[in-house]
Amino acid sequence: MTSSTTAIQGLGQVLVNVTDIDRAAAFYRDVLGLPLLMRFPGMAFFDADGVRLYLAEPEQPDFDGRATLYFRVPDIAVAVEALEARGV
């Protein structure tokens, strides 16, 4: 059982690696209609109903297409310790 200090409280951000930031940003903005929050060279951030979508061109050439999920927790140090104790 998880305590209130280690429980995941929701998804805060999703990082999606893309090979062409301009094309990907246009798709999420113009086709899907997500609001653009901010844009920097090689990255763009969108609001997906309260969850931030982070598009980024990978810095390393060994791009593998993985996404990264950022979960919200009340205390990151406590959550890390508890998750590591569970084998994460």
Contacts in CASP RR format, 6 or more apart in sequence:
PFRMAT RR
TARGET T0000
AUTHOR 0000-0000-0000
METHOD contacts of the structure
MODEL  1
MTSSTTAIQGLGQVLVNVTDIDRAAAFYRDVLGLPLLMRFPGMAFFDADG
VRLYLAEPEQPDFDGRATLYFRVPDIAVAVEALEARGV
2 82 0 8 1.000
3 82 0 8 1.000
4 74 0 8 1.000
5 73 0 8 1.000
5 74 0 8 1.000
5 75 0 8 1.000
5 78 0 8 1.000
5 79 0 8 1.000
6 73 0 8 1.000
6 75 0 8 1.000
6 78 0 8 1.000
6 79 0 8 1.000
6 82 0 8 1.000
6 83 0 8 1.000
7 73 0 8 1.000
7 74 0 8 1.000
8 71 0 8 1.000
8 72 0 8 1.000
8 73 0 8 1.000
8 79 0 8 1.000
9 71 0 8 1.000
9 72 0 8 1.000
9 73 0 8 1.000
9 74 0 8 1.000
10 71 0 8 1.000
10 72 0 8 1.000
11 51 0 8 1.000
11 69 0 8 1.000
11 70 0 8 1.000
11 71 0 8 1.000
11 72 0 8 1.000
12 50 0 8 1.000
12 51 0 8 1.000
12 52 0 8 1.000
12 70 0 8 1.000
12 71 0 8 1.000
12 72 0 8 1.000
13 51 0 8 1.000
13 52 0 8 1.000
13 53 0 8 1.000
13 54 0 8 1.000
13 69 0 8 1.000
13 70 0 8 1.000
14 48 0 8 1.000
14 51 0 8 1.000
14 52 0 8 1.000
14 53 0 8 1.000
14 54 0 8 1.000
14 67 0 8 1.000
14 68 0 8 1.000
14 69 0 8 1.000
14 70 0 8 1.000
15 54 0 8 1.000
15 55 0 8 1.000
15 56 0 8 1.000
15 67 0 8 1.000
15 68 0 8 1.000
15 69 0 8 1.000
15 70 0 8 1.000
16 24 0 8 1.000
16 53 0 8 1.000
16 54 0 8 1.000
16 55 0 8 1.000
16 56 0 8 1.000
16 67 0 8 1.000
17 56 0 8 1.000
17 57 0 8 1.000
17 58 0 8 1.000
17 63 0 8 1.000
17 64 0 8 1.000
17 65 0 8 1.000
17 66 0 8 1.000
17 67 0 8 1.000
18 24 0 8 1.000
18 55 0 8 1.000
18 56 0 8 1.000
18 57 0 8 1.000
19 57 0 8 1.000
19 63 0 8 1.000
20 57 0 8 1.000
21 42 0 8 1.000
21 43 0 8 1.000
21 44 0 8 1.000
21 55 0 8 1.000
21 56 0 8 1.000
21 57 0 8 1.000
24 44 0 8 1.000
24 55 0 8 1.000
25 36 0 8 1.000
25 39 0 8 1.000
25 44 0 8 1.000
25 55 0 8 1.000
28 34 0 8 1.000
28 36 0 8 1.000
28 44 0 8 1.000
28 46 0 8 1.000
28 53 0 8 1.000
28 55 0 8 1.000
29 36 0 8 1.000
29 46 0 8 1.000
34 46 0 8 1.000
34 47 0 8 1.000
34 48 0 8 1.000
34 53 0 8 1.000
35 46 0 8 1.000
35 47 0 8 1.000
36 44 0 8 1.000
36 45 0 8 1.000
36 46 0 8 1.000
37 45 0 8 1.000
37 46 0 8 1.000
37 47 0 8 1.000
37 52 0 8 1.000
38 44 0 8 1.000
38 45 0 8 1.000
39 45 0 8 1.000
42 56 0 8 1.000
42 57 0 8 1.000
43 54 0 8 1.000
43 55 0 8 1.000
43 56 0 8 1.000
43 57 0 8 1.000
44 54 0 8 1.000
44 55 0 8 1.000
45 52 0 8 1.000
45 53 0 8 1.000
45 54 0 8 1.000
45 55 0 8 1.000
46 52 0 8 1.000
46 53 0 8 1.000
46 55 0 8 1.000
47 53 0 8 1.000
58 65 0 8 1.000
73 79 0 8 1.000
END
